Structure formats: structure tokens, C-alpha cells
Amino acid sequence: MTTAADAPSADACLQRFEQYVIPNYGRYPIVLERGEGSQVWDSQGRQYLDLFPGWGCNLLGHCPPTVVEAVRQQAGKLIHVPNSWHIDAQGRWAELLSKHSFGGQAFFCNSGAEANEAAIKLARLHTPKSRYKIITFEGGFHGRTLAATTATAQPKYHEGLGPLVAGFQYVPFGDLEAVAAQIDDETAAILVEPIQGEGGVRIPPDGFLQGLRQLADEHALLLIFDEVQTGCGRTGEWFAYQRFGVTPDIMTLAKAICGGVAGGAMLTTAEIAPSLRPGMHAATFGGNPIAAQAGIATLETIEREGLLARAQAISELFRDRLQSIVDQNDLVTELRIAGLMIGLELSIEGGPVVQACLDRGLLINCTQSTVLRLLPAMTLSDAEVHAGCDILAEVLQQQLG
């Protein structure tokens, strides 16, 4: 293992990035070297508590042993074959996802954006040619490819990219009347995050998702749930739709689906699936042997170790600790929490808070400028919850001045 003593200096790494890597990310001037559970270490040996591991991908924490072992074994046998062949692991992975959700069949890809692209294509292919419009929601986020970016109803992501893909209509999140007003003879589907993630951990009002299901049924539309961030146990259920008792026609997944390995999937019913006929969509690396084994290991670990219940217990501990921060600090205006999706709305910019936490060895995120976002691992210990909340409370108290 590389140690702080023999690792390349952080300065050398930063200079190499400056010279050779396109600067399309805002990066912290820190070089991470290794991780275990909810702890990561940088190239200088400094340790951090990570409450936003892998941008939500590392739901089992960094380097979960079962996933590491599954990948290690598979890499020694078969790394990649095209989807013109069958591999047993991909079929078993699809079976597990099907049995834990609403049944049906899976299309595998590599990311959430790709999964949403597949869902968009499927919606248009499954409905009459005259029906191509898809309703999406303000504050939503569906990925960085051009169609997924267009589906993302946030103007800041559209700047300089026009003309965008035709056929997307935007309505306020939570407004059923606005949805109903947009539906016409050209509408094919409704695409929604059951809980908005990048939008600020926005939980839908009571009856909203149920109302979308009713509108979809009344107008013969497909209801698509983007569960890229909410899926695979993030909310304390296998999938967020189960939390609300509303079953979609199509569901998209990525992030936590492979325990940190790149992977994505679109699930749909056996009745709808054949519309994604051969030649209409593909992903070269989708469902590859390594991703499939990582996906299997992730789902089996969650089930075997009772981690859905653990996620719910951690969520309640966070709720108790963070609510006390809300009660004691006027800078925090609202706590929004659904399982291990946590948002703290601030009355000030959140960037300085994130930086101050980083300086104290705590990794969190800010989205929508004023929402502190935590997406912790379901393997987090009680002591780590308390340690993270202690740092956050201290930083927010100092921000009061």
C-alpha cells in the first residue's frame, strides 16, 4: 500500500491535472488515496469522515469487502464481453433487481444519464409516433447527456447547449394541476424523481406521486421514476417508490447499484420491455461481468446484513441530532430527511460551511447554493454519526458570528 511518505506530492498531482485534465469539475486541492467504510485518507495521511461518499454511489461505504472480493474474483476470470453473448452474472443481477422491485426486466448501462436516455427512448418507442412529449419537473436532475440535460428543468444546465432536444415540458414539483394542464394528445410520459436529490432533497407533498399515477393511467401515459439517487436502499426501502406506495412503469437506477463500481440500469415491466427492440439502444459496457458481480454483491450484502433496517436506524439518529441543530441555530431554516437522503436548508450560502467542515475533517456537500446535503453510507456507525453532527453543529454555530 502506498503511504504518505512515498506517495507523489499533492502539488505534483495538482500540477499534472492542470496540464493534462480538462477542468470541467470544481475540485478541492486534496488528493485522496484510500478509503475504508466512511473514512478516507489523503496523500498526506490526513483522515476525513465522509458523509457524502462517492456522490451517493458508495452506499456501502468505501471499498466494501464483499464488493471488493466479487470484483477481484471476476477480474481474474472475465473482464468484458459484448452483449452479443450471455453471461450468467448479468442474468442473476437482473433477477435480483426484479425480485426486489416490481418484477419485469432490466436494461443495463453505466450511469444514471444513460439509464434515463434508455427510459426516454423507451417511452417514445412504446407510445404511438404522434406522442413524444415528456413532462418533467422544476428542480429535477436527470443527467448530463443532451436529452437528459434537456429533461433537467434547470436553466443553468442548458446555457450554451441549444438547441435542446424537443418535446420536454416543465412544471413545478408537487403541482398536480400544472401537470394535468400540460397533458395533451402528444404527451407520452411523466418523468420524475420521487425525491429530488440535486434539487435539494425535496420530498413530494402528500398525494403528489399518487396523483401522477392516476393522471398517467387516465391518459395512457408512462410513469417513469428516476431512482438514480433514491434507489437500492438509500431511503431505507429497496426503492423509494415502495416508500410512497406508487409503482412506476419504468424505473432508472445507478449510483449505489454496484457499491461504487460504475453501473446503471433501467427496469420496466415485461409488457413494455419488448418496445426497446434490438438495434434501438445499447451500451457497450452495460452489464459487464465486473459490474454485474459488484451489483449482485451489493444487493446480497444489503439483504444479508439487514442494512435497510440499519439505514432506517441511522436516519432516525441523524434526525434527532440534526433537529437539535435546527432548534438551536437560526441559520438552518429546514431539515428534510428521507432515510439516508438528508438536506439542511440554510439562510446563507452553504459553500463556506462545506469548506469549514472540510478543514475539520468532515466531507459534506452543498447543492442549490443553500442546501447542505448528506448522503451517508448505511454502514455508518453511531459514533460516526455523532462525530459528524458534532462538527457540523460547531461549524454552523461559528457561522452565526
C-alpha positions as CSV (number, residue, x, y, z in Angstrom):
1,M,0.0,0.0,0.0
2,T,1.2,3.5,-0.9
3,T,2.0,5.5,2.2
4,A,2.1,9.3,2.8
5,A,5.9,9.0,2.8
6,D,6.3,7.5,-0.7
7,A,3.1,8.9,-2.4
8,P,3.5,11.6,-5.0
9,S,3.1,15.1,-3.5
10,A,-0.2,16.7,-3.7
11,D,1.4,19.7,-5.6
12,A,2.7,17.3,-8.3
13,C,-0.7,15.8,-8.7
14,L,-2.4,19.1,-8.9
15,Q,0.1,20.4,-11.5
16,R,-0.4,17.2,-13.6
17,F,-4.2,17.8,-13.5
18,E,-3.7,21.4,-14.5
19,Q,-1.7,20.3,-17.5
20,Y,-3.5,17.2,-18.7
21,V,-7.1,17.1,-17.4
22,I,-9.9,19.2,-18.7
23,P,-11.0,21.5,-15.8
24,N,-14.8,20.8,-16.1
25,Y,-15.0,19.9,-12.4
26,G,-14.6,22.1,-9.4
27,R,-12.1,20.1,-7.4
28,Y,-10.8,20.5,-3.9
29,P,-7.0,20.8,-3.7
30,I,-6.8,17.4,-2.0
31,V,-5.5,14.1,-3.4
32,L,-7.5,11.2,-1.9
33,E,-5.5,7.9,-1.7
34,R,-7.7,5.3,0.0
35,G,-10.9,4.7,1.8
36,E,-12.5,2.2,4.2
37,G,-16.1,2.4,5.3
38,S,-16.9,6.1,5.9
39,Q,-13.3,7.1,6.4
40,V,-10.9,8.4,3.6
41,W,-7.3,9.4,3.7
42,D,-5.4,11.9,1.5
43,S,-1.9,11.7,0.1
44,Q,-0.6,13.5,3.2
45,G,-2.1,10.9,5.5
46,R,-4.9,13.2,6.8
47,Q,-8.1,11.3,7.7
48,Y,-11.7,12.5,6.9
49,L,-15.1,11.4,7.9
50,D,-17.1,11.1,4.6
51,L,-20.8,11.8,4.8
52,F,-21.1,12.2,1.1
53,P,-19.2,9.2,-0.1
54,G,-18.8,8.9,-3.9
55,W,-21.5,11.5,-4.6
56,G,-24.1,8.9,-3.3
57,C,-22.5,5.9,-5.1
58,N,-20.8,4.4,-2.0
59,L,-23.9,3.5,-0.1
60,L,-22.0,0.6,1.5
61,G,-19.1,2.9,2.3
62,H,-15.7,2.9,0.6
63,C,-14.3,-0.4,-0.6
64,P,-16.9,-2.7,0.9
65,P,-15.2,-6.1,1.4
66,T,-17.9,-8.2,-0.3
67,V,-17.8,-5.9,-3.4
68,V,-14.0,-5.8,-3.4
69,E,-13.9,-9.6,-3.3
70,A,-16.5,-10.1,-6.0
71,V,-14.6,-7.7,-8.3
72,R,-11.3,-9.3,-7.6
73,Q,-12.5,-12.8,-8.4
74,Q,-14.3,-11.7,-11.6
75,A,-11.4,-9.7,-12.9
76,G,-9.3,-12.9,-12.8
77,K,-11.8,-14.8,-15.0
78,L,-13.5,-12.4,-17.4
79,I,-13.4,-8.6,-17.5
80,H,-15.5,-7.8,-20.5
81,V,-17.5,-9.5,-23.3
82,P,-20.0,-7.8,-25.6
83,N,-23.7,-8.1,-25.1
84,S,-24.0,-10.4,-28.1
85,W,-23.1,-13.2,-25.6
86,H,-24.8,-14.3,-22.4
87,I,-23.1,-14.1,-19.1
88,D,-24.7,-15.7,-16.0
89,A,-23.9,-12.9,-13.7
90,Q,-25.9,-10.3,-15.7
91,G,-29.0,-12.6,-15.6
92,R,-28.7,-13.2,-11.9
93,W,-28.3,-9.4,-11.3
94,A,-31.4,-8.7,-13.3
95,E,-33.3,-11.4,-11.4
96,L,-32.3,-9.8,-8.0
97,L,-33.4,-6.3,-9.1
98,S,-36.6,-7.7,-10.5
99,K,-37.5,-9.6,-7.3
100,H,-36.7,-6.7,-5.0
101,S,-38.8,-4.3,-7.1
102,F,-42.0,-4.6,-9.3
103,G,-40.8,-7.5,-11.4
104,G,-40.1,-7.2,-15.1
105,Q,-36.9,-6.9,-17.0
106,A,-33.7,-4.8,-16.9
107,F,-31.6,-3.0,-19.4
108,F,-28.0,-2.4,-18.2
109,C,-25.8,0.6,-18.8
110,N,-23.1,2.5,-17.0
111,S,-24.6,5.6,-15.4
112,G,-27.8,7.4,-14.4
113,A,-27.8,9.6,-17.5
114,E,-27.6,6.5,-19.7
115,A,-30.4,4.9,-17.8
116,N,-32.6,7.9,-18.3
117,E,-31.7,8.1,-22.0
118,A,-32.9,4.5,-22.3
119,A,-36.1,5.4,-20.5
120,I,-36.7,8.4,-22.7
121,K,-36.2,6.2,-25.8
122,L,-38.5,3.5,-24.5
123,A,-41.3,6.0,-23.7
124,R,-41.2,7.2,-27.3
125,L,-40.9,3.8,-28.8
126,H,-43.7,2.3,-26.7
127,T,-46.3,5.0,-27.4
128,P,-47.8,6.0,-30.8
129,K,-45.5,8.0,-33.0
130,S,-47.6,11.1,-32.5
131,R,-46.9,11.0,-28.8
132,Y,-43.4,12.2,-28.0
133,K,-43.7,14.8,-25.2
134,I,-42.4,14.1,-21.7
135,I,-43.3,16.1,-18.7
136,T,-40.5,16.8,-16.1
137,F,-40.2,18.9,-13.0
138,E,-38.5,22.1,-12.0
139,G,-35.6,21.4,-9.7
140,G,-35.2,17.9,-11.1
141,F,-31.9,16.4,-12.3
142,H,-31.6,13.6,-14.8
143,G,-28.1,13.6,-16.1
144,R,-25.5,15.2,-18.4
145,T,-26.2,13.8,-21.8
146,L,-28.1,16.1,-24.1
147,A,-31.6,14.5,-23.8
148,A,-31.1,14.0,-20.0
149,T,-29.9,17.6,-19.7
150,T,-32.9,18.8,-21.5
151,A,-35.1,16.7,-19.2
152,T,-33.5,18.5,-16.3
153,A,-35.7,21.5,-15.8
154,Q,-33.0,23.9,-14.5
155,P,-31.9,26.6,-16.9
156,K,-28.4,26.8,-15.5
157,Y,-27.6,23.4,-17.1
158,H,-28.9,24.5,-20.5
159,E,-26.7,27.6,-21.0
160,G,-24.8,27.4,-24.3
161,L,-26.2,24.0,-25.3
162,G,-29.1,24.9,-27.5
163,P,-31.0,23.9,-29.5
164,L,-32.1,21.4,-26.9
165,V,-34.0,18.1,-27.6
166,A,-37.6,18.8,-28.5
167,G,-40.5,17.5,-26.5
168,F,-39.9,18.2,-22.8
169,Q,-42.3,20.3,-20.8
170,Y,-41.5,21.6,-17.4
171,V,-43.9,22.0,-14.4
172,P,-43.4,22.9,-10.7
173,F,-42.6,19.9,-8.5
174,G,-45.6,19.0,-6.4
175,D,-48.2,20.8,-8.6
176,L,-50.7,18.2,-10.0
177,E,-52.9,20.9,-11.6
178,A,-49.9,22.1,-13.6
179,V,-49.2,18.5,-14.8
180,A,-52.8,18.0,-15.8
181,A,-52.8,21.3,-17.8
182,Q,-49.7,20.2,-19.8
183,I,-51.1,16.8,-20.9
184,D,-52.3,16.7,-24.5
185,D,-52.6,14.2,-27.3
186,E,-48.8,14.4,-27.9
187,T,-47.8,13.5,-24.3
188,A,-46.1,10.1,-23.9
189,A,-44.8,10.1,-20.3
190,I,-44.1,11.8,-17.0
191,L,-40.5,11.6,-15.7
192,V,-40.0,12.4,-12.0
193,E,-37.6,11.8,-9.1
194,P,-39.7,10.5,-6.3
195,I,-37.5,12.6,-4.0
196,Q,-35.4,15.4,-5.7
197,G,-31.7,14.9,-4.9
198,E,-29.6,17.6,-6.6
199,G,-32.7,19.8,-6.3
200,G,-32.2,20.0,-2.6
201,V,-33.6,16.7,-1.1
202,R,-37.1,17.8,-1.9
203,I,-39.7,15.4,-0.6
204,P,-43.0,15.4,-2.6
205,P,-46.2,16.7,-0.9
206,D,-48.7,14.1,0.3
207,G,-50.6,12.6,-2.6
208,F,-48.4,14.0,-5.4
209,L,-46.9,10.8,-6.6
210,Q,-50.3,9.0,-6.3
211,G,-51.8,11.8,-8.3
212,L,-49.2,11.4,-11.0
213,R,-50.0,7.6,-11.2
214,Q,-53.7,8.5,-11.6
215,L,-53.1,11.0,-14.3
216,A,-50.8,8.6,-16.2
217,D,-53.4,5.9,-16.0
218,E,-56.2,8.2,-17.1
219,H,-54.3,9.4,-20.1
220,A,-52.5,6.2,-21.1
221,L,-49.1,7.7,-20.2
222,L,-46.0,6.0,-18.9
223,L,-44.9,7.0,-15.4
224,I,-41.1,7.0,-15.1
225,F,-39.3,7.2,-11.7
226,D,-35.7,8.4,-11.8
227,E,-34.4,6.5,-8.8
228,V,-30.7,7.1,-9.7
229,Q,-30.1,8.6,-6.3
230,T,-33.0,7.2,-4.2
231,G,-32.7,3.5,-5.3
232,C,-31.0,0.4,-3.8
233,G,-31.8,1.3,-0.2
234,R,-30.9,5.0,0.0
235,T,-34.3,5.8,1.6
236,G,-34.5,2.8,3.9
237,E,-36.6,0.8,1.4
238,W,-35.2,-1.0,-1.6
239,F,-36.6,1.7,-3.8
240,A,-38.3,5.0,-3.0
241,Y,-41.5,4.1,-4.9
242,Q,-42.1,1.5,-2.2
243,R,-41.9,4.2,0.5
244,F,-44.8,6.0,-1.2
245,G,-46.8,3.0,-2.4
246,V,-46.8,4.1,-6.0
247,T,-45.4,1.8,-8.7
248,P,-43.9,3.3,-11.9
249,D,-44.0,1.7,-15.3
250,I,-40.2,2.4,-15.7
251,M,-37.5,3.0,-13.1
252,T,-33.9,4.1,-13.7
253,L,-31.0,3.3,-11.3
254,A,-27.3,3.9,-11.0
255,K,-25.1,5.4,-8.2
256,A,-25.4,2.9,-5.4
257,I,-26.4,0.0,-7.6
258,C,-22.9,-1.5,-7.7
259,G,-21.4,-0.5,-4.4
260,G,-19.2,2.2,-6.0
261,V,-18.4,0.4,-9.3
262,A,-19.8,2.1,-12.4
263,G,-23.2,0.7,-13.3
264,G,-26.7,1.7,-14.2
265,A,-30.0,0.0,-15.1
266,M,-33.4,0.7,-16.4
267,L,-36.2,-1.6,-15.2
268,T,-39.6,-1.9,-16.8
269,T,-42.5,-4.4,-17.0
270,A,-42.5,-7.4,-19.2
271,E,-45.3,-5.9,-21.2
272,I,-43.4,-2.6,-22.0
273,A,-39.9,-4.1,-22.3
274,P,-40.2,-5.5,-25.9
275,S,-40.6,-2.0,-27.3
276,L,-36.9,-1.5,-26.7
277,R,-36.3,-3.8,-29.7
278,P,-32.9,-4.9,-30.9
279,G,-30.9,-2.2,-32.6
280,M,-32.7,0.7,-31.0
281,H,-30.5,1.1,-27.9
282,A,-27.3,-0.3,-26.4
283,A,-24.4,0.2,-24.0
284,T,-21.1,-1.4,-24.9
285,F,-20.0,-1.9,-21.3
286,G,-23.6,-2.2,-19.8
287,G,-24.0,-5.2,-17.6
288,N,-20.4,-6.2,-18.0
289,P,-19.1,-9.1,-15.8
290,I,-17.4,-6.9,-13.2
291,A,-20.3,-4.5,-12.8
292,A,-22.7,-7.5,-12.6
293,Q,-20.8,-9.2,-9.9
294,A,-20.5,-5.9,-8.0
295,G,-24.2,-5.4,-8.3
296,I,-25.0,-8.9,-7.1
297,A,-22.6,-8.4,-4.1
298,T,-24.2,-5.1,-3.3
299,L,-27.8,-6.4,-3.2
300,E,-26.8,-9.5,-1.4
301,T,-24.8,-7.6,1.2
302,I,-27.7,-5.2,1.9
303,E,-30.1,-8.2,2.4
304,R,-27.8,-10.5,4.3
305,E,-26.6,-7.8,6.8
306,G,-30.0,-6.2,7.3
307,L,-28.8,-2.8,6.1
308,L,-32.2,-1.5,5.2
309,A,-33.1,-1.6,8.8
310,R,-29.7,-0.2,9.7
311,A,-30.3,2.7,7.3
312,Q,-33.6,3.5,9.0
313,A,-31.9,3.4,12.4
314,I,-29.1,5.7,11.2
315,S,-31.7,8.0,9.7
316,E,-33.5,8.4,13.0
317,L,-30.3,9.1,14.8
318,F,-29.4,11.8,12.2
319,R,-33.0,13.2,12.6
320,D,-32.6,13.6,16.3
321,R,-29.2,15.2,16.2
322,L,-29.9,17.5,13.2
323,Q,-33.2,18.6,14.6
324,S,-31.4,19.9,17.7
325,I,-29.2,21.9,15.4
326,V,-32.2,23.3,13.6
327,D,-33.7,24.3,17.0
328,Q,-30.6,26.0,18.2
329,N,-29.3,27.7,15.1
330,D,-31.3,30.4,13.2
331,L,-29.2,29.9,10.1
332,V,-30.9,26.5,9.5
333,T,-34.4,27.0,8.3
334,E,-35.5,23.4,7.5
335,L,-34.4,19.8,7.9
336,R,-35.5,17.4,5.1
337,I,-34.7,13.7,5.6
338,A,-35.8,10.5,3.9
339,G,-33.7,7.6,5.0
340,L,-30.2,8.5,4.2
341,M,-31.0,11.4,2.0
342,I,-30.5,14.5,4.2
343,G,-30.9,18.1,3.4
344,L,-30.4,21.1,5.7
345,E,-31.8,24.4,4.2
346,L,-29.7,27.4,5.2
347,S,-30.5,31.1,5.1
348,I,-26.9,31.7,4.0
349,E,-24.6,30.4,1.2
350,G,-23.6,26.8,2.0
351,G,-20.2,26.8,0.3
352,P,-18.3,28.3,3.3
353,V,-19.9,25.8,5.6
354,V,-18.7,22.9,3.4
355,Q,-15.2,24.3,3.4
356,A,-15.2,24.8,7.1
357,C,-16.3,21.2,7.6
358,L,-13.6,20.1,5.2
359,D,-11.0,22.0,7.3
360,R,-12.2,20.0,10.3
361,G,-12.0,16.6,8.5
362,L,-15.7,16.3,7.5
363,L,-16.9,15.8,3.9
364,I,-20.4,17.0,3.0
365,N,-22.0,18.7,0.0
366,C,-23.9,21.8,-0.8
367,T,-26.5,21.9,-3.6
368,Q,-28.7,24.7,-4.9
369,S,-26.4,27.1,-3.1
370,T,-28.1,26.9,0.3
371,V,-28.8,23.3,0.9
372,L,-26.3,21.2,2.8
373,R,-26.6,17.6,1.5
374,L,-25.6,14.4,3.2
375,L,-25.7,11.0,1.5
376,P,-24.0,8.8,4.2
377,A,-23.3,5.1,3.9
378,M,-25.7,2.6,5.5
379,T,-22.7,1.1,7.2
380,L,-22.0,4.2,9.2
381,S,-21.5,3.6,13.0
382,D,-23.4,5.5,15.7
383,A,-20.2,7.1,16.8
384,E,-19.5,8.4,13.3
385,V,-23.0,9.9,13.1
386,H,-22.3,11.8,16.4
387,A,-18.9,12.8,15.3
388,G,-20.2,14.3,12.0
389,C,-23.1,16.1,13.7
390,D,-20.7,17.5,16.3
391,I,-18.5,19.0,13.6
392,L,-21.5,20.4,11.7
393,A,-23.0,21.9,14.8
394,E,-19.7,23.6,15.7
395,V,-19.3,25.0,12.2
396,L,-22.8,26.3,12.0
397,Q,-22.5,27.9,15.4
398,Q,-19.4,29.7,14.3
399,Q,-21.2,30.9,11.2
400,L,-23.6,32.8,13.5
401,G,-20.7,35.0,14.4
